[in-house]
Amino acid sequence: MLSQISWFILNVNYWLIVILLFSGQLLAEEKDLTAETVLEPTLNEAWVGLGIAYSPYRDGQSPDNKQLPSKKQILEDLTLLTSNEQLSWHLIRLYAADLSSERVLEVIKENKLPIKVMQGAWLSGNQTLEENEEQLAQVVSFANRFPNIIIAVNLGNEIFVEWSYHKFEKDEIPQYLKWVKSVQKRVAVPVTLADDYNFWNKPWSKSVADQVDFIVLHAYAMWNSKLLKNSVAWTEKIFRGIQSQYPEKQIVLGESGWATSSLSSNGDERLIIAEASEKAQAKFFKGYRQWLTNNRIVSFYFQAFDENWKGGMEKPKSIAEKNWGIYRADRTPKLVVKEYLTIDAL
């Protein structure tokens, strides 16, 4: 009888060990498929992952005419973005390694503003090799000069998606990967690429995704002919799709927003079938922000201020490209800012 009991105990222990080993293997496999969080923005130990895209250009100023905002104007902007207790931003995205961005970084440092930055390098298939490499050198310089402010470096904005005006061709990816590797060796922060979901969902994005430290994804429900009622659900579907394609990579939402005006006769704006208004923007913003908060997704809402220089000064101010801000170009707040806490009553 005793030997039978001993045999039973040994048998049970054997299967327990097998189960534990198998469970451990499953956990290990699951862990391998879990994205490593490399961008976790914090200030004073508080998470500040809900960021915003910021361009400091005001009416009459643009990167095209070389008219730049003053440090006083930049300080006014950044104070506006950080001083509202109900709706404030402590994480911003800058697009180019130029004098304008340098002034923004200096203003943050000189005034000890509570702001972290994802700093971009403006790369373009329409620029010379020397111009692109100058941007790379400058962004490396910024990252090393402002180590307590810049938390990530973004090399290029929508440079591979098919419809981009300044895109690189597929055969230029090897050169781009050399740039990424070079910058990664020279900065102490993670390096990424920001591009549209219609690049990241293509098989040929894999070599880029494998090299960058995390993925920055753009997904605009409005540009993809979605109605307001389906906009957040569509955005989540796109996000989850790219996440499932690259489960080992952190996915950051680099751009998504809602224009407050559009003109169907202006180029691709025929794709916009949803209401373009301040009321619609406010409703999208609330639902989108709540989803981001619930899922702790690092993001950059597009955008802080309207930019009337975009699309050309000769174009009507009603075109969508000029009207994505939650503030107007004159820095007066739109509905989403003024009534954020009572959007349900709209």
RAJOKA-V19962 format. One record per residue. N is the residue number from 0. SS is DSSP state (2 for helix, 1 for strand, 0 for the rest). PHI is phi in degrees with one decimal (999 if undefined). OMEGA is omega in whole degrees, 0 to 359 (none if undefined). Layout:
BEGIN
N:SS:PHI:OMEGA ; N:SS:PHI:OMEGA
END
This chain:
BEGIN
0:0:999:181 ; 1:2:-61.6:180 ; 2:2:-66.0:178 ; 3:2:-64.8:178 ; 4:2:-64.0:180 ; 5:2:-62.0:178 ; 6:2:-61.4:180 ; 7:2:-63.6:180 ; 8:2:-63.8:179 ; 9:2:-62.7:180 ; 10:2:-65.3:178 ; 11:2:-63.1:180 ; 12:2:-60.8:179 ; 13:2:-59.9:182 ; 14:2:-70.6:175 ; 15:2:-63.1:179 ; 16:2:-64.1:179 ; 17:2:-60.3:181 ; 18:2:-63.5:181 ; 19:2:-64.6:179 ; 20:2:-64.5:180 ; 21:2:-65.5:178 ; 22:2:-63.5:179 ; 23:2:-62.1:178 ; 24:2:-65.7:179 ; 25:2:-63.4:179 ; 26:2:-63.4:179 ; 27:2:-64.1:179 ; 28:2:-63.6:179 ; 29:2:-65.7:179 ; 30:2:-63.5:179 ; 31:2:-62.1:182 ; 32:0:-93.9:180 ; 33:0:-92.4:183 ; 34:0:-64.9:174 ; 35:0:-80.0:179 ; 36:0:-82.2:181 ; 37:0:-107.1:177 ; 38:0:-121.6:182 ; 39:0:-133.3:188 ; 40:0:-67.1:178 ; 41:1:-138.1:172 ; 42:1:-136.1:183 ; 43:0:51.4:177 ; 44:0:69.6:177 ; 45:1:-99.0:180 ; 46:1:-71.4:180 ; 47:0:-127.9:187 ; 48:0:-73.9:178 ; 49:1:-87.0:185 ; 50:1:-100.5:181 ; 51:1:-146.0:176 ; 52:1:-78.4:184 ; 53:0:-128.4:171 ; 54:0:-126.3:188 ; 55:0:-83.8:186 ; 56:0:-69.2:178 ; 57:0:-106.7:180 ; 58:0:-56.6:182 ; 59:0:89.6:179 ; 60:0:-114.5:176 ; 61:1:-169.5:175 ; 62:0:-67.8:180 ; 63:0:-76.4:182 ; 64:0:-93.1:176 ; 65:0:64.6:174 ; 66:1:-86.7:188 ; 67:0:-106.6:175 ; 68:0:-68.9:178 ; 69:0:-80.7:177 ; 70:2:-63.9:177 ; 71:2:-62.7:179 ; 72:2:-65.9:179 ; 73:2:-63.8:178 ; 74:2:-62.3:177 ; 75:2:-60.0:180 ; 76:2:-61.8:186 ; 77:2:-68.8:175 ; 78:2:-65.4:178 ; 79:2:-61.0:183 ; 80:2:-74.7:184 ; 81:2:-110.0:189 ; 82:2:-98.5:180 ; 83:0:-83.8:185 ; 84:0:-63.8:182 ; 85:0:-80.8:185 ; 86:0:-146.9:182 ; 87:0:-138.1:182 ; 88:0:-129.1:178 ; 89:0:-122.1:177 ; 90:1:-140.1:181 ; 91:1:-127.5:177 ; 92:1:-116.9:175 ; 93:1:-112.7:192 ; 94:0:-98.5:186 ; 95:0:-131.6:176 ; 96:0:-89.5:185 ; 97:0:-133.2:183 ; 98:2:-63.8:179 ; 99:2:-61.3:178 ; 100:2:-65.6:179 ; 101:2:-60.5:178 ; 102:2:-63.8:178 ; 103:2:-60.7:180 ; 104:2:-62.7:179 ; 105:2:-66.5:178 ; 106:2:-63.6:178 ; 107:2:-61.1:182 ; 108:2:-68.6:184 ; 109:2:-65.1:182 ; 110:0:-104.1:179 ; 111:0:49.9:181 ; 112:0:-76.3:181 ; 113:0:-80.5:185 ; 114:0:-138.1:171 ; 115:1:-107.9:189 ; 116:1:-132.8:162 ; 117:1:-97.8:186 ; 118:1:-93.5:181 ; 119:1:-99.9:167 ; 120:1:-114.5:182 ; 121:0:-85.2:178 ; 122:0:-104.2:184 ; 123:0:-153.7:174 ; 124:0:-69.4:178 ; 125:0:-94.4:178 ; 126:0:-95.3:176 ; 127:0:-75.1:176 ; 128:2:-56.9:181 ; 129:2:-64.3:180 ; 130:2:-66.3:178 ; 131:2:-65.8:181 ; 132:2:-71.3:174 ; 133:2:-66.5:175 ; 134:2:-61.5:180 ; 135:2:-64.5:179 ; 136:2:-62.8:182 ; 137:2:-70.0:180 ; 138:2:-69.4:174 ; 139:2:-63.9:178 ; 140:2:-60.3:179 ; 141:2:-60.7:183 ; 142:2:-61.0:180 ; 143:2:-84.6:177 ; 144:2:-80.4:184 ; 145:0:-124.9:186 ; 146:0:-67.7:180 ; 147:0:-91.8:182 ; 148:0:-116.1:182 ; 149:1:-79.6:182 ; 150:1:-110.8:177 ; 151:1:-162.2:178 ; 152:1:-120.6:181 ; 153:1:-111.5:184 ; 154:1:-100.4:177 ; 155:1:101.6:180 ; 156:1:-128.9:180 ; 157:0:52.4:184 ; 158:0:-101.5:180 ; 159:0:-121.7:179 ; 160:0:-62.3:191 ; 161:0:-57.3:187 ; 162:0:-84.8:185 ; 163:0:-68.7:178 ; 164:0:-67.3:184 ; 165:0:-111.0:185 ; 166:0:-71.6:168 ; 167:0:-96.1:178 ; 168:0:-82.2:182 ; 169:2:-57.7:183 ; 170:2:-72.3:177 ; 171:2:-95.8:179 ; 172:2:-60.3:178 ; 173:2:-54.9:177 ; 174:2:-64.3:179 ; 175:2:-62.0:180 ; 176:2:-64.1:175 ; 177:2:-63.3:178 ; 178:2:-62.2:180 ; 179:2:-60.1:181 ; 180:2:-60.8:180 ; 181:2:-63.5:180 ; 182:2:-67.2:179 ; 183:2:-57.9:180 ; 184:2:-75.1:188 ; 185:2:-108.8:178 ; 186:0:-126.9:182 ; 187:0:-103.9:181 ; 188:0:-120.3:179 ; 189:1:-65.2:184 ; 190:1:-118.9:185 ; 191:1:-142.9:170 ; 192:1:-127.0:175 ; 193:1:-104.5:179 ; 194:1:-150.7:182 ; 195:1:-70.3:180 ; 196:2:-59.8:180 ; 197:2:-76.8:163 ; 198:2:-98.7:185 ; 199:2:-65.0:179 ; 200:0:-87.6:179 ; 201:0:-93.4:180 ; 202:2:-56.0:184 ; 203:2:-76.2:173 ; 204:2:-80.1:188 ; 205:2:-59.5:182 ; 206:2:-63.6:177 ; 207:2:-72.7:180 ; 208:2:-59.4:180 ; 209:2:-65.4:185 ; 210:2:-86.5:183 ; 211:0:-71.0:183 ; 212:0:-79.1:173 ; 213:1:-156.1:184 ; 214:1:-106.1:173 ; 215:1:-107.2:188 ; 216:1:-110.9:173 ; 217:1:-106.8:179 ; 218:0:-151.4:181 ; 219:0:-110.2:176 ; 220:0:-60.5:184 ; 221:0:-63.9:180 ; 222:0:-69.9:181 ; 223:0:-101.5:172 ; 224:0:58.6:177 ; 225:0:-99.9:176 ; 226:0:-80.2:183 ; 227:2:-56.6:185 ; 228:2:-65.0:181 ; 229:2:-105.3:193 ; 230:2:-65.7:182 ; 231:2:-70.5:178 ; 232:2:-61.6:178 ; 233:2:-64.1:180 ; 234:2:-60.6:179 ; 235:2:-63.8:179 ; 236:2:-60.7:178 ; 237:2:-63.4:180 ; 238:2:-58.5:181 ; 239:2:-65.2:178 ; 240:2:-64.0:178 ; 241:2:-69.4:178 ; 242:2:-62.0:179 ; 243:2:-71.1:178 ; 244:2:-72.6:180 ; 245:0:-129.1:187 ; 246:0:-65.8:181 ; 247:0:-87.9:184 ; 248:0:-109.9:171 ; 249:0:-70.8:178 ; 250:1:-108.4:177 ; 251:1:-109.8:177 ; 252:1:-84.9:187 ; 253:1:-83.3:177 ; 254:1:-152.9:167 ; 255:0:-166.6:183 ; 256:0:-172.2:183 ; 257:0:-146.0:180 ; 258:0:-76.0:181 ; 259:0:-98.3:177 ; 260:0:-158.5:175 ; 261:0:-153.5:181 ; 262:0:-135.6:188 ; 263:0:-61.5:180 ; 264:0:-81.3:183 ; 265:0:-98.2:173 ; 266:2:54.7:185 ; 267:2:-72.7:180 ; 268:2:-67.5:173 ; 269:2:-65.6:178 ; 270:2:-72.3:182 ; 271:0:-83.4:179 ; 272:0:-112.1:181 ; 273:0:-85.4:178 ; 274:0:-64.7:177 ; 275:0:-107.6:184 ; 276:0:-156.1:177 ; 277:2:-66.5:179 ; 278:2:-64.5:179 ; 279:2:-65.2:179 ; 280:2:-59.6:181 ; 281:2:-62.0:180 ; 282:2:-69.5:177 ; 283:2:-61.8:184 ; 284:2:-57.9:182 ; 285:2:-63.5:181 ; 286:2:-65.2:180 ; 287:2:-65.1:181 ; 288:2:-63.8:179 ; 289:2:-66.1:178 ; 290:2:-63.2:178 ; 291:2:-60.8:181 ; 292:2:-64.2:181 ; 293:2:-60.2:184 ; 294:2:-105.2:178 ; 295:0:49.9:181 ; 296:0:-97.8:175 ; 297:0:-66.0:188 ; 298:1:-155.5:175 ; 299:1:-134.0:179 ; 300:1:-66.8:178 ; 301:0:-109.5:7 ; 302:0:-154.0:183 ; 303:0:-73.4:188 ; 304:1:-128.7:171 ; 305:0:-59.0:180 ; 306:0:-129.5:184 ; 307:0:-73.1:178 ; 308:0:-78.1:185 ; 309:0:-69.5:181 ; 310:0:80.0:182 ; 311:0:102.9:181 ; 312:0:-61.8:184 ; 313:0:-78.3:181 ; 314:0:-75.6:179 ; 315:0:-59.5:179 ; 316:0:-69.1:182 ; 317:0:-85.4:182 ; 318:0:-69.7:186 ; 319:2:-59.1:186 ; 320:2:-56.6:181 ; 321:2:-91.7:194 ; 322:0:-133.3:179 ; 323:0:-97.0:185 ; 324:0:-71.7:171 ; 325:0:-90.9:168 ; 326:1:-120.9:175 ; 327:0:-74.8:181 ; 328:0:-61.6:178 ; 329:0:-85.7:176 ; 330:0:76.3:173 ; 331:0:-81.4:186 ; 332:1:-76.7:172 ; 333:0:-86.5:186 ; 334:2:-56.8:183 ; 335:2:-60.0:179 ; 336:2:-81.2:184 ; 337:2:-65.8:186 ; 338:0:-126.5:186 ; 339:2:-56.2:184 ; 340:2:-77.2:182 ; 341:2:-126.1:181 ; 342:2:-61.4:182 ; 343:2:-59.8:182 ; 344:2:-87.2:183 ; 345:0:-68.4:none
END
